Amino acid sequence: MFGPFCTGIFLFLALWGTVFMAVLGGLFYNQSVGLFEDLPKEGKSMESKPWKDRVNNFDNLYQQNAYNCWIACGVYIGIAVLLSLRACCLAKR
């Protein structure tokens, strides 16, 4: 399907994506202020709620984004495993 050079590039990208998503998930989990703009927008119903409820909503949004990043990290790990198997098969030829 594709050669060893392409497999190597894709494997590198999968490993880099794994590290990036793991770090990004950690930053979301620690509620980094710099990532506040990357949170989903609040609904119109949250604008009229008290500040304490809005803070709890922000906490939930940060946690959900962290979990989404870690799920993407797991997908990248799966892709890296498949590409590693492909590289081993190509090396045995």
PyMOL commands that set and color helices and strands:
alter all, ss='L'
color gray80, all
select helices_A, chain A and resi 4-29+33-38+44-47+51-91
alter helices_A, ss='H'
color red, helices_A
deselect
rebuild
show_as cartoon
